[in-house]
Amino acid sequence: MIKAHQNKIFSFYSFKGGVGRTQLLANIASYLCYYKDARVLILDWDMEAPGVHFFFDKRNEEIHKRGIIGILKAYTEMAEQEKTNEFSKEDYPNLYVSPDDVFSLLAPNESTKGKIDLLPAGNYSLQYDFFMQNAAFDWGNFYRKLGGGDHLENLKNDLKALEYDYIFIDSRTGINDYTNIVNIQMSDCDVLVMAPTEQNFAGCKLLANKIRGSKYIQDGYRKGFVLPILSRFVEESQDRKHWLKRFIEDFAYLLPALSKHEMKNPRKTFDEQYFFKTKLNHTQIMGEKIFFQNKEDNFSINDTLENNIINIAHFLTNIKENDAIDFQEGEENTNNTSDNKPKTDAEAYYNMGNSFAFLQKYDDAIIQYKKAIEIKPKYHEAWNNLGNSFAFLQKYDDAIIQYKKAIEIKPKYHEAWNNLGIVYAKLEEYAQAILAYKKAIETKPDDHEAWNNLGSAYAESQDYAQAILAYKKAIEIKPDDHKAWNNLGIAYAKLEEYAQAILAFQKAIEIKPDDHEAWNNLGIAYAKLENYAQALLAYKKAIKIKPDFHEVWNNLGIAYYNQQDYAQAILAFQKALEIKPEFENPIFDMACAYSLMRDKTNALAYLQKSIALNPTWKEEAKIDTDFEWLWADADFLALVGKV
């Protein structure tokens, strides 16, 4: 089995047109970009009617890229010529996605550090040629005769390793030649958007069953994540209860596969929680409409359509990061009734608080949670989320008070115990943090996050043996937890067990190849074993992923220094300083490197700069043998004093 990267690809599908599928995709992408500074890649796989770019005010004439069809055509020609389907990206980069293939829909700007890029279906500037090329493409020949499925798997994994936080596919309507490719193989989660009509429901249910019953999923290549979304819903319609009932009957069975916890009553949860948070009410919209166009947009938090687009984005984020959505079941956790309305004003305020918190408007969230608690004093979830909002504002003492109140109401509330531990750790009260994490684990022994947090608290207390045990338990519960693997490596490194540390860092990287911190840590571990060649490779990989990572530039310089390549070391140190001018270590290290190159002028100039930042470097220079040849030099002595 080909191992997939941790990032996930989400496809957006509708059986019929006109249900708002592309509008939903574009708005979620825009929201994530502006409000979460996310980097989003959109693949327009609607070959017959591509158009996602119109939502971002781009025209066909602007897009001169070969597109998806061009990449697949290049593969077809190469496979026919070479009589094989094994083409690595290193040897055949033209068969994969390159930066030249993407078109910028939204570049980083003063409103966001994020971006939205498009991999178009084809070259839209030559529309007739594109449509003819698409019509002539033989999907059967590509997939069955030329082994295109294996190449698509490689292409999928390569896409997920690119520097994007989210990857979305806009899929074609109906059932067509490439439905299996887009909605089963290329996707990790399918968002099925449908209007309340018989043909929409029948078509989406057919595809949902096709996805979940596919051999691709049965063989373990992906999970059967399918997210049904009811669009064009009219609250005032006399038929609303009929279609709500039908929606529950036809699609509630999809929810347990998405849930973090065992779901006792999928229909109840679907009715009372899921539908209320995801329905897209019918709105009279002219043209392509984006609701989220900068962080300062004052859209109404009460607007169900906009609010639920945010909820869906939140669900996708949970699936991406946690492989699940945390649906809370039970009487106290129910947010709304089968008539799709909040049970009480307390729950309405609570939902408002959650929405503000998701938008990172924590002061507003606090006001709403307090209103909920005023009406319902034993609302433990509101107390917990109130604590979260205080914690995000770094008001940790206030957060502790709220978490303790939530625990007083519900003593076995593992989330509140875990959150309490996190806040104690923020205050560097690690003994208290450890007690809180242990309480969370006592309540929920399979909470891998609590085990990982417990390990970190032990590590901060310098009890690395206990930290290792906790990290291993987190990994036992969730083997693909790259953070736990990275933390395990750090703990081994602290005990100077560098071979074990390297294995742990390599595992973290296998799971998440774009984890720049794990690459940096791997480089440090290799350097500790004096394997500087491997250290350099690891540092360079970290820099490729995160070019502004000043610490790894410094580490790269040290590795070059240890290889006695002082010129390259100086270049790396200069880059670290360019990123962080007040970074002391590379300034002193540059003085050392210049001294070893017998460049007295630069050696003393950088030594003077380091002393100006921190006078303790004077004493260091007096004992550092890199300066030994200068110890009797008058200019050196004038700078540092008597040796």
ZAMARGU-4260 file (C-alpha; in steps of 0.2 Angstrom, whole numbers, plus 5000, padded with zeros to 4 digits):
<rodrens>
0) 5000/5000/5000 | 5006/5017/4996 | 5007/5028/5012 | 4998/5044/5011 | 5004/5060/5018
5) 4995/5067/5033 | 4987/5082/5023 | 4970/5078/5016 | 4962/5082/4999 | 4943/5087/5000
10) 4932/5085/4984 | 4916/5095/4982 | 4903/5086/4972 | 4885/5089/4967 | 4874/5077/4957
15) 4865/5092/4949 | 4871/5109/4945 | 4864/5125/4953 | 4866/5119/4971 | 4880/5131/4976
20) 4894/5118/4976 | 4907/5129/4969 | 4901/5144/4979 | 4903/5134/4995 | 4921/5128/4990
25) 4926/5146/4985 | 4919/5154/5001 | 4927/5140/5012 | 4944/5143/5004 | 4942/5162/5006
30) 4937/5161/5024 | 4952/5150/5028 | 4964/5161/5019 | 4958/5177/5027 | 4954/5171/5044
35) 4966/5157/5047 | 4980/5163/5035 | 4979/5147/5026 | 4987/5142/5010 | 4974/5134/4999
40) 4976/5125/4982 | 4960/5122/4972 | 4960/5109/4958 | 4946/5113/4945 | 4942/5095/4939
45) 4925/5101/4932 | 4932/5098/4915 | 4916/5102/4905 | 4912/5118/4914 | 4927/5125/4924
50) 4923/5141/4933 | 4929/5142/4951 | 4941/5156/4945 | 4926/5168/4941 | 4923/5169/4960
55) 4940/5178/4962 | 4937/5190/4947 | 4948/5181/4935 | 4944/5178/4917 | 4948/5164/4905
60) 4960/5174/4895 | 4971/5177/4910 | 4974/5158/4913 | 4988/5151/4902 | 4992/5135/4911
65) 4993/5117/4904 | 4981/5112/4919 | 4976/5095/4925 | 4972/5088/4907 | 4990/5094/4901
70) 4998/5085/4915 | 4989/5069/4912 | 4992/5070/4893 | 5010/5072/4897 | 5009/5056/4907
75) 5000/5047/4893 | 5012/5051/4880 | 5027/5046/4891 | 5019/5030/4896 | 5015/5025/4878
80) 5033/5030/4873 | 5042/5021/4888 | 5030/5006/4890 | 5030/5009/4909 | 5020/5018/4922
85) 5034/5021/4934 | 5040/5039/4934 | 5048/5048/4949 | 5046/5066/4951 | 5065/5068/4952
90) 5067/5060/4935 | 5051/5066/4926 | 5046/5083/4935 | 5035/5087/4919 | 5023/5073/4925
95) 5019/5081/4941 | 5013/5098/4947 | 5026/5112/4948 | 5024/5130/4954 | 5023/5135/4935
100) 5007/5125/4934 | 4997/5135/4947 | 4988/5151/4944 | 4986/5164/4959 | 4968/5168/4963
105) 4973/5177/4979 | 4991/5182/4984 | 4996/5186/5001 | 4992/5204/5005 | 4990/5216/5020
110) 4974/5207/5025 | 4981/5189/5025 | 4997/5179/5025 | 4988/5165/5016 | 4985/5163/4998
115) 4973/5154/4986 | 4981/5145/4971 | 4972/5136/4956 | 4977/5121/4947 | 4965/5124/4932
120) 4957/5110/4922 | 4967/5116/4907 | 4973/5131/4897 | 4957/5142/4897 | 4965/5156/4886
125) 4963/5143/4872 | 4946/5138/4876 | 4942/5128/4860 | 4959/5119/4861 | 4956/5115/4879
130) 4938/5108/4876 | 4944/5097/4861 | 4959/5091/4871 | 4947/5086/4885 | 4935/5078/4874
135) 4949/5068/4865 | 4956/5061/4881 | 4954/5043/4883 | 4951/5040/4902 | 4949/5021/4899
140) 4966/5020/4890 | 4974/5031/4903 | 4968/5021/4918 | 4967/5003/4912 | 4980/5001/4899
145) 4993/5014/4904 | 4992/5011/4923 | 4987/5029/4926 | 4980/5024/4943 | 4997/5021/4950
150) 5003/5038/4943 | 4987/5047/4951 | 4992/5039/4967 | 5009/5046/4966 | 5002/5063/4960
155) 4990/5063/4975 | 5004/5060/4987 | 5015/5073/4979 | 5001/5086/4980 | 4999/5083/4998
160) 5017/5086/5001 | 5016/5103/4993 | 5017/5118/5004 | 4998/5120/5006 | 4987/5119/5021
165) 4971/5114/5012 | 4968/5106/4995 | 4951/5106/4987 | 4944/5099/4971 | 4929/5106/4962
170) 4921/5090/4955 | 4910/5088/4940 | 4891/5085/4942 | 4883/5068/4938 | 4892/5051/4936
175) 4905/5052/4922 | 4922/5044/4916 | 4932/5052/4930 | 4920/5051/4945 | 4930/5036/4952
180) 4946/5046/4950 | 4941/5062/4958 | 4928/5056/4971 | 4936/5040/4977 | 4955/5040/4973
185) 4960/5058/4973 | 4949/5063/4988 | 4951/5059/5006 | 4934/5067/5011 | 4920/5070/4999
190) 4908/5085/5002 | 4892/5081/4994 | 4881/5096/4991 | 4863/5094/4986 | 4846/5103/4985
195) 4830/5096/4992 | 4824/5086/4977 | 4822/5068/4973 | 4836/5068/4959 | 4848/5077/4970
200) 4846/5065/4985 | 4846/5049/4974 | 4862/5054/4964 | 4871/5059/4980 | 4866/5044/4989
205) 4872/5033/4974 | 4889/5041/4975 | 4890/5040/4994 | 4887/5021/4993 | 4899/5020/4978
210) 4913/5029/4988 | 4910/5019/5004 | 4909/5002/4996 | 4924/5005/4984 | 4939/4993/4984
215) 4950/5008/4986 | 4943/5011/5004 | 4941/4993/5008 | 4960/4991/5004 | 4964/5005/5017
220) 4970/5018/5005 | 4958/5031/5013 | 4944/5032/5025 | 4925/5033/5020 | 4923/5051/5025
225) 4908/5058/5016 | 4901/5075/5022 | 4883/5078/5016 | 4877/5096/5014 | 4859/5101/5011
230) 4859/5117/5001 | 4845/5129/4994 | 4835/5125/5010 | 4820/5136/5012 | 4815/5138/5031
235) 4798/5146/5026 | 4793/5131/5015 | 4778/5120/5020 | 4789/5105/5014 | 4804/5109/5025
240) 4800/5095/5038 | 4797/5083/5024 | 4814/5086/5017 | 4823/5087/5034 | 4816/5070/5038
245) 4822/5063/5021 | 4839/5071/5023 | 4841/5062/5040 | 4834/5046/5033 | 4845/5045/5018
250) 4862/5052/5025 | 4863/5051/5044 | 4872/5034/5042 | 4887/5043/5035 | 4890/5052/5052
255) 4897/5038/5063 | 4912/5037/5051 | 4916/5055/5054 | 4914/5055/5073 | 4928/5056/5085
260) 4917/5046/5098 | 4906/5030/5096 | 4889/5037/5090 | 4875/5029/5100 | 4861/5038/5090
265) 4867/5044/5073 | 4850/5051/5068 | 4848/5061/5083 | 4865/5069/5082 | 4862/5072/5063
270) 4846/5080/5067 | 4850/5090/5083 | 4868/5095/5079 | 4875/5092/5062 | 4860/5098/5051
275) 4858/5114/5061 | 4877/5118/5059 | 4878/5114/5040 | 4862/5118/5031 | 4864/5131/5018
280) 4848/5142/5017 | 4842/5147/5000 | 4847/5165/4997 | 4844/5176/4982 | 4862/5179/4975
285) 4866/5187/4958 | 4883/5182/4951 | 4898/5174/4960 | 4897/5179/4978 | 4912/5178/4991
290) 4906/5183/5008 | 4924/5183/5016 | 4935/5195/5007 | 4946/5202/5021 | 4947/5200/5040
295) 4938/5216/5043 | 4922/5211/5034 | 4908/5214/5046 | 4896/5200/5041 | 4882/5196/5053
300) 4887/5182/5065 | 4868/5178/5065 | 4867/5175/5046 | 4864/5156/5045 | 4872/5154/5028
305) 4888/5163/5032 | 4889/5156/5049 | 4887/5138/5043 | 4900/5140/5029 | 4912/5144/5044
310) 4905/5128/5053 | 4908/5117/5038 | 4926/5125/5037 | 4928/5120/5055 | 4922/5102/5052
315) 4935/5100/5037 | 4949/5107/5048 | 4944/5094/5061 | 4945/5080/5048 | 4961/5086/5042
320) 4970/5088/5059 | 4961/5075/5069 | 4954/5062/5057 | 4937/5065/5065 | 4923/5078/5070
325) 4920/5079/5089 | 4901/5078/5090 | 4895/5079/5108 | 4880/5067/5111 | 4869/5067/5127
330) 4856/5078/5134 | 4868/5091/5141 | 4877/5093/5125 | 4862/5094/5113 | 4862/5111/5105
335) 4845/5111/5096 | 4829/5102/5094 | 4822/5091/5080 | 4813/5107/5074 | 4831/5114/5071
340) 4830/5128/5084 | 4841/5130/5100 | 4832/5123/5115 | 4836/5138/5126 | 4843/5155/5125
345) 4858/5148/5135 | 4862/5137/5120 | 4859/5151/5108 | 4872/5162/5117 | 4884/5147/5118
350) 4883/5144/5099 | 4886/5162/5097 | 4901/5161/5108 | 4908/5146/5098 | 4906/5156/5082
355) 4915/5171/5089 | 4929/5160/5096 | 4931/5151/5079 | 4933/5169/5071 | 4946/5172/5085
360) 4935/5186/5092 | 4938/5180/5110 | 4932/5196/5119 | 4915/5194/5110 | 4915/5176/5113
365) 4918/5179/5132 | 4902/5190/5132 | 4891/5177/5124 | 4898/5162/5135 | 4894/5173/5151
370) 4877/5176/5145 | 4874/5157/5143 | 4881/5154/5160 | 4870/5167/5168 | 4855/5158/5161
375) 4861/5141/5164 | 4874/5141/5178 | 4879/5123/5177 | 4883/5124/5158 | 4900/5115/5160
380) 4904/5116/5141 | 4901/5135/5142 | 4912/5136/5157 | 4926/5126/5148 | 4925/5137/5132
385) 4925/5153/5142 | 4941/5146/5149 | 4948/5143/5132 | 4944/5161/5127 | 4953/5168/5142
390) 4968/5156/5138 | 4969/5162/5120 | 4969/5180/5127 | 4984/5174/5138 | 4973/5178/5154
395) 4978/5161/5161 | 4973/5164/5179 | 4955/5168/5173 | 4956/5153/5162 | 4960/5142/5177
400) 4945/5148/5187 | 4933/5144/5172 | 4941/5126/5170 | 4939/5123/5188 | 4921/5128/5188
405) 4918/5116/5173 | 4926/5102/5183 | 4916/5106/5198 | 4900/5104/5188 | 4907/5088/5179
410) 4921/5080/5188 | 4925/5068/5174 | 4926/5081/5161 | 4942/5076/5152 | 4943/5091/5140
415) 4942/5103/5155 | 4956/5093/5164 | 4967/5093/5148 | 4964/5112/5146 | 4968/5115/5164
420) 4984/5106/5162 | 4989/5116/5146 | 4986/5133/5155 | 4996/5127/5170 | 5010/5123/5158
425) 5009/5140/5150 | 5012/5147/5168 | 5027/5135/5170 | 5018/5126/5184 | 5022/5109/5178
430) 5018/5099/5194 | 5000/5106/5193 | 5000/5102/5174 | 5005/5084/5177 | 4991/5082/5190
435) 4978/5089/5178 | 4984/5079/5163 | 4983/5063/5174 | 4966/5067/5178 | 4961/5069/5160
440) 4969/5052/5156 | 4961/5044/5171 | 4944/5049/5164 | 4948/5045/5146 | 4963/5033/5145
445) 4964/5034/5125 | 4966/5053/5124 | 4982/5054/5115 | 4983/5073/5116 | 4983/5072/5135
450) 4996/5058/5135 | 5007/5069/5123 | 5004/5085/5134 | 5009/5074/5149 | 5025/5070/5141
455) 5029/5088/5137 | 5025/5093/5155 | 5037/5079/5161 | 5050/5085/5148 | 5049/5103/5155
460) 5052/5096/5172 | 5067/5087/5165 | 5060/5070/5169 | 5064/5063/5152 | 5062/5045/5156
465) 5044/5048/5161 | 5041/5059/5146 | 5047/5045/5134 | 5034/5033/5142 | 5020/5046/5140
470) 5025/5050/5122 | 5025/5031/5118 | 5008/5029/5125 | 5001/5044/5114 | 5009/5035/5099
475) 5002/5018/5104 | 4985/5026/5104 | 4988/5036/5088 | 5003/5030/5078 | 5002/5044/5065
480) 5004/5058/5078 | 5019/5066/5071 | 5020/5079/5086 | 5022/5064/5098 | 5035/5056/5087
485) 5044/5073/5086 | 5043/5076/5105 | 5049/5058/5108 | 5064/5062/5098 | 5068/5077/5108
490) 5066/5068/5124 | 5078/5054/5118 | 5090/5068/5112 | 5090/5076/5130 | 5096/5059/5137
495) 5109/5059/5123 | 5101/5044/5115 | 5104/5051/5098 | 5101/5035/5088 | 5084/5033/5095
500) 5081/5051/5093 | 5085/5050/5074 | 5073/5035/5072 | 5059/5045/5081 | 5062/5061/5070
505) 5062/5051/5054 | 5045/5043/5059 | 5038/5061/5062 | 5044/5066/5045 | 5037/5050/5037
510) 5020/5055/5043 | 5022/5074/5040 | 5036/5077/5027 | 5034/5096/5028 | 5037/5097/5047
515) 5051/5109/5047 | 5054/5107/5066 | 5057/5088/5064 | 5069/5091/5050 | 5079/5103/5060
520) 5079/5092/5075 | 5085/5077/5064 | 5099/5088/5059 | 5104/5092/5077 | 5104/5074/5081
525) 5115/5070/5067 | 5126/5084/5071 | 5128/5077/5089 | 5134/5061/5081 | 5146/5071/5071
530) 5137/5065/5055 | 5138/5083/5048 | 5134/5077/5030 | 5117/5070/5035 | 5114/5085/5046
535) 5117/5097/5032 | 5104/5088/5021 | 5091/5089/5035 | 5094/5107/5039 | 5093/5111/5020
540) 5076/5102/5019 | 5070/5112/5034 | 5075/5128/5025 | 5066/5123/5009 | 5050/5120/5019
545) 5052/5136/5030 | 5065/5148/5022 | 5063/5161/5037 | 5067/5148/5050 | 5082/5158/5058
550) 5087/5144/5070 | 5090/5131/5056 | 5100/5144/5046 | 5111/5146/5062 | 5112/5127/5064
555) 5117/5125/5045 | 5131/5137/5048 | 5137/5127/5063 | 5137/5111/5053 | 5147/5120/5039
560) 5159/5127/5053 | 5162/5109/5060 | 5166/5104/5042 | 5179/5118/5042 | 5169/5126/5027
565) 5170/5143/5035 | 5164/5153/5019 | 5148/5143/5018 | 5146/5144/5037 | 5147/5163/5036
570) 5134/5164/5022 | 5122/5154/5033 | 5125/5164/5048 | 5122/5180/5038 | 5105/5173/5032
575) 5100/5169/5051 | 5104/5187/5055 | 5095/5194/5040 | 5079/5185/5047 | 5083/5190/5065
580) 5095/5204/5067 | 5096/5203/5086 | 5100/5185/5086 | 5117/5184/5096 | 5124/5167/5092
585) 5127/5169/5074 | 5136/5185/5076 | 5149/5178/5088 | 5150/5162/5077 | 5154/5173/5062
590) 5168/5181/5072 | 5175/5164/5076 | 5173/5159/5057 | 5182/5175/5051 | 5196/5172/5065
595) 5199/5154/5058 | 5200/5162/5041 | 5213/5174/5048 | 5202/5188/5043 | 5206/5199/5058
600) 5196/5214/5053 | 5180/5205/5051 | 5183/5194/5066 | 5185/5209/5077 | 5171/5218/5069
605) 5158/5204/5073 | 5166/5201/5090 | 5162/5219/5094 | 5144/5218/5088 | 5141/5202/5099
610) 5149/5211/5114 | 5138/5226/5111 | 5123/5215/5112 | 5129/5204/5127 | 5145/5209/5136
615) 5147/5191/5142 | 5154/5187/5125 | 5170/5195/5131 | 5174/5181/5143 | 5169/5168/5130
620) 5182/5176/5117 | 5196/5175/5130 | 5194/5156/5131 | 5188/5151/5114 | 5203/5144/5104
625) 5196/5150/5088 | 5204/5167/5094 | 5220/5160/5101 | 5231/5168/5087 | 5223/5185/5093
630) 5225/5183/5111 | 5241/5193/5111 | 5234/5206/5098 | 5233/5224/5105 | 5216/5227/5096
635) 5209/5211/5102 | 5215/5215/5120 | 5207/5232/5119 | 5191/5225/5114 | 5190/5211/5127
640) 5203/5215/5141 | 5217/5205/5148 | 5217/5187/5143
</rodrens>
